[in-house]
Amino acid sequence: AIGRALMSRPRLLVLDEPTMGLAPMLIAQIFEIIKKINEDGVSVLLVEQNATQAPRTAHRAYVLETGYCVKSGTGAELLHDPAVRAANFDQLRRTAEDPVQAKAFLMKSSLIESVRKASRIT
């Protein structure tokens, strides 16, 4: 779908959760592609629930909660924001019942090292 959208040479590409349901390895590739598209001069409006990868990619980021903007800043600022990081832990807790899902979340998350140290995950 991204390739098809680029065929018209847009100045703005709107992406709505392009990584939903993808394996962690594919998620990393999608974000690299998004970075390259932006570097090539296309503005990208990305709607994404991945609170670790999206801020790494974004120049500006906004956190929406129940339809309201509750945080905004540069991608780097939000990546290191304690509330955003806590949201990642909440997501991990919800997936903890499924070890495969929990491991996939940890592998794509910048929180892997702190969780590994705290729980001795190998």
Secondary structure, 3 states (H helix, E strand, C coil): CHHHHHCCCCCEEEEECCCCCCCHHHHHHHHHHHHHHHHCCCEEEEECCCCCHHHHHCCEEEEEECCEEEEEEEHHHHHCCHHHHHHHHHHHHHHCCCHHHHHHHHHHCCCHHHHHHHHCCC
